[in-house]
């Protein structure tokens, strides 16, 4: 697919949030993410209607295995073909798959098998989509705007989480699972023409250019060596892994069990999640408006450590009001640390390696960190929420300690 290349110097004439090219990318990304949210609502509803709760759970988790197994290869594909081309192709495949299932559900109830196939397809496509999405911002704006773009991306995620659920529920209420799947497919389809219109920057050819070593395996090992030998990326990957490992369990299954243990019920859990969402949205808005925070490495380390303390404190909240306030603080700190880590990853990695670097970071976040959820649930059943949240907070905080102890990461700055 032809692309318009930007050959201007590495300084954008206007901030990213006022750049029409970046805004087209953001609109495409947000539409795709809203479509994803609607898709998950439709899939869960259709699976529950077609089978038992345990069968529905298997369908919902079917995408995890291909996503984890294929993620590193997806990074190579993103770098070889270009992230925009891969994102467009992924959205086309996802749209076609969702609309095909919607058409299949209209006249009949075929059971669980088409839903399981759809989940597997989504997982396989996600393995190339996620690294490409992570590598694309560096192609649509300049390095000095990447922190702002991370904030804008965070706003897109917040919008998708707020809008996607009600839209999916409305689709199911109006026309059942078929209508919800159809709506998800249309939202994903909206992103394609927007992405086609996005101009991308040229990446200079070099040793990291995919294909230079001849084979996909050579490209993959070159990417891993690039991370391992980099004085900022190597400790940053470890900090991200530890932070996510300690964060995912408490903020997913742990919150449900905490609300049940304290008698706050589903409504209380909803308020806590809303507090977290407000905090994360505020962090994204701050970065979108400000664009750059000084001492990025220190800010990332400090917010990870402070966020870990807030996670441990959440299990000790004496009332729902305090819990909501603590969750807001967790969201704010997690949003800042996540955006800083993402911006550092974008600016420190060689552009030719970005798909592979993003794939490694995403594998840690989406492949390994979710393994903590069943472990957290089992541990809470044995020891209660307080000790498990404390251990999770310690693991998360260890990521911040790694960032502080790694001199080059601690001193890392974002481009001005």
N, C-alpha and C positions, 0 to 999 in steps of 0.2 A: 504494500500500500504506500503510495507516495506521501512524503512528508515535507512540509515547509520548514527549512532549517533556519534558525536565528543565528546570524553570524556576528551580531553586535558584541561589544566587550562585555565582560562578566559583571556589568552593573546595569540594573534595570532602571529605566527612566522614571518609573513611578513605583510606589509600594505595591506589594502583591495584592493587597485587598482592593486596590484601585486599578488593577491590570485586567483588561477584558479577557486576555488569554487565560490567565490564572482563574478568573471567575467562571469561564466556560468549563475548565477542568473541574472546579469545585462543584458546579451544578451537575456535571456528569457523575462525579463520585458520590454526591449526596443522593441523587436519584437511584443509582445502583444500590447503595446501602439501604435506602428505604425499601426498595424491591426485595432485598435480602431479608429484611425484618418481616415483611408481609409473607414471604415464602416460608419462613420458619413457623409462623403462626398457622399458615395453611397446611404445612406438612404435619405439624403436631396434631391439629384437629382431625385431618383425614386419617392419620395413623390410629388415633384413639377410636375413631368411628369404625375402622375396618378390622381391628384386632384387639387383643388383650392389652392391659397396661404394660406388661413385660415385652410384648411384641412391639408395641409403639416405642418403647424405650430403645429397643434394638434398631428400629428404623431411624430414630432421631440421632443415634450415635454412629450410624453406618458410614457417614462421611469422614469420620475422624481418621480411620486407618489409611485410606488412600491419600488423604491430605498429608499425613505425617510421613508416609513412606516415600511419596513423590516430591516433597517440598524442595529438597536440595536440587533435584533435577529440574524443577520448575524455575529455580533461580538461573540455571544455565540457559534455559530456553528464553527467559526474559532478557538476558544479556545478549544472546545470539540474535534474536529477532527484533529486539527493541521493545521497551516496556509498553509504549502506546499500542503497537500492533498486537501485542499479546493481550492487553486489557480489552481491546475491541473484540478480538477473536473469542476471548473467554466470555464476554457479555453476550455475544451472539449465540454461543453454544448454550449458555445458561438460559437465555430467553427461549430458545427453541425447545429445550428440554422441558421447561416449566409449562409452556403453552401446549406441548404435546400431551402432558399429563392432564392439563385442564380439559383438553378436548376428549381425552379418554374417560374422564370422570363425568362428563356431561350426560351421556346416554345410559351409563351403567355403573356398577360398583365392582371394579375388577379385583378388589382385595389389596393385600399389602405389597405384592410383588412390584407393581410399577412405582410405588412410593420408595421402596428399597433401592430400585435401580436409579431413580432420580437422586436419592441421597448419595449413592456411590458416584454418580456423574458429577454432582456438585462438589464432592470431596476431591475428585481427581482434577476438576477444573480449578478449584481453589488453590491447588498445589502450584499452578503456574500464575493464577490471578494475583495471589497475595504478594509474591516477590515483585511482580510487575507493577502493582499499585504502589508498593513502597519505593520503587526506583523511578517512578514517573515524575514526582515533583521536581527532581533535579534537572529534568529535561524541559520544564515549562517555565522556570524562573531562574534567577541568578542565586549564587551561593549566599549572598548577604540577606536574601529574603526567605531562606528555608525555615528559620524558626517561626516566622509569621505564617508561612504555609502550613507548618505543623499545627499551629493554633487553628487555622481555618479548617484543616482536616478534622481536628477535634470537634469543632462546631458542627461539621457535617455529620459526624458520628452521633453527637448529642441529638441533632434534629431527627436523624433516622430512628434513634431509640424512642423518642417522644412521639413521632408521627407514625412510625411503622406499626406499632402494636394496635392502636385504634383503627388504622386503615385495614389491617388484616382482620380484626374482629368484625368490622363493618362489612367487609367482603364476604366473610363466612355467614354473617347474619342475613345478608341480602340474597346471596346466591349459592351458599354452601362452599365447599372446598374448591369446586371447579372455578367459581367466580374469584375466589381469593388467589388461586394460582394464576388465573388470567390477569388479574391486577398486578401481581408480582412480575409477570412476564412483560407487561407493558411498561412498568416503571424501569425495569432493567433495559428495555429497548430504547427508552428515552436517552440513555447515556451514550448510545452508539453514535448518532449524528453529532452530538456535542463533542465527543472525543475526536471524531474525524476532522472537526474544524479547529482543533487545538494545534497550534504551532509548537514544534519541539526544537530543542537546542542540539547542535551537533556535538558528539563526543569524539575528541581526537583519538585517532588510532594509536595503539601502543601495545606493550607486552600483555596487558590485561584484556585486550580486545578478544572476544570470544571467537574461536576458530583458529586463532594464531597458533595454538598448540596442536591442532589437527583433529582432536577427538573431544567428545562431550566429557569423558572422564578426565582428560587433561585440563579442560576448562574448570571442572569442579574442583580438582585438587589444587589448581592455581588459585582459585578463590579462597579455599581453606588456608593455603599458605599465606595469602595476602592478609587474612585476619590474624593468623597465628603470629606472624612477624611484625604486626603493626603495634606500636607502643600505646596507642589509644584504643583501637578497636578490640584488641584481645581482652583487656580488663573490662571494657565497656560491655562486651558480650556476657562476661561472667556476672557483672553487676545486674544486667537485664534479666539473666536467667534466675538469679537468686531473688531479685525483687518480685518477679512474676510468680515464682514458686511459693513464696510466702504470702502473696497477695490473693491468688486465685481461689484457694480453698475457703478462707474466711469470708470473702466478699461474694461467694456464690452459695454453696451448700451451707456454710457456717452461719450466714445471716438467717436463713430459714429456721435452723435449729435453735439459734439464739432467740428469735422472736417466739418460737413455740415454748422454749424453756421459761421465758419471762412472762408468758401469757399475753404478749402484745398482739398475737394473731396475725392474719394476713394483712390487715390494714396497717398495723404497725410496721411490718416488713416493707410494705409499699412506701410508707413515709421515710423509712431509713434509706431505701433505694433512691427515692426522690431527692433526699438530702445529698447523697453521693453524686447524683446526676447534676444537681445545681452547682456543687463545688467543682466538678470536672468541667462543666460548661463555663464557669467563671474563669478557670485557668486558661481554657482555650480562647476565650474572649480577650483576656489580658494579653496573650501572645499575639493575637491577631491585630490588636490595636498598637501595642508597643513595638512588636516586631523583633526585638532582640533584648536579651538580658545579659548583662556582663557576667564574667566569671562562670561560664556555662557548666564547666566541670564541677566546680564547688557547689553550684546551685543544684545540679543533679544529685550529687552525693548527699547534700544537706536535706533536700526534700525527700529522698528515699528514707533516710534515717528518721526524720520527723514523722513521715507518713507511717513508718513501722510502729512508732510509739503510739500514734493515734489508732492503729489497728488493734494493738494490745489493749488500749483503753476502752475500745468499743464494747468489749465483753464485760467491762466493769461498770457500764453506764447504769445508774440507779433508776432511770425513768426513760420513757420513750422520747421525751423532749431532748434530754442530754444525748441520747443515742443518735437522734437526727442531727444535732449539732456536730457531734463527733464524726458522723458519716460525711457531713459537708466538708469538714476539715480533711478527712481522708481523700475525698474526691478532688479537692483543690490541690493537695500535695501530690497525689498520684498523677493528676493531669499535668502539673508542672514538671515532675520528674520524667514522665513518659515523653512529653514534648521535647524536653532538653536532651534526653537520650536519643530520641529520633532525629533531632536536628544535628547532633554531634555525629551520629552514624552517617547521615546524609553528606555532611561536609568533610568528614575525615576519610571516608572511603574514596578510592579512585572511582570516577564515574563509570568506567568500563566494568567494574566489579559490583556495581550497586545491586543488581538483581540477586547475585549470589550472596552478598553480605546480608541483604534483607531476608533472603531465604533462611539463613542460619538463625538470625534473630527471631524470625517468625516461627521456625521450628521449635525453638525454646518456649515461646509464648503460647503457641497453639498446639504443639505436639506433646511437650513434656510437662509443662505447668498444669494442664488439666488433670494429670494423673494424681495431683494432690487432692482433688475433690473427694473421691471415695475414701482415701486415707484419712482426710479430715473428718468425714462423716463417721467413720468407724472409731476414730480416736475420741471424738466428742461423745459418742455413745458410751465409751468406757470411762473417760476422765472428766467430761463436761466441757463447756465452752471456754471457761477462763484459761485453763492450762494450754489448751490447743491454740487459742488465739495468741497466747503469749509466745509459744514456740514458733508459730507462723510469723509473728512480728519479729522475732529474733532472726529467722531465716531471711526475711525481707530486709531487715536492718543490716545484715551482713553484706548485702549488695552495696549499700551505701558506704560501708567500711572499706570494701574493695576499691570503690571509686576514690575514696580519700587517700588510700595508701598507694595507689598507682600515681606516681608523680606527674606523668605526662597527661593522664586523664584529668587529674585534679586541676592542672594548670590550663586545660584546653579552653579555648575561646571560640565563639562563633564569628564568622567574617563580618566586618563592618560594611 
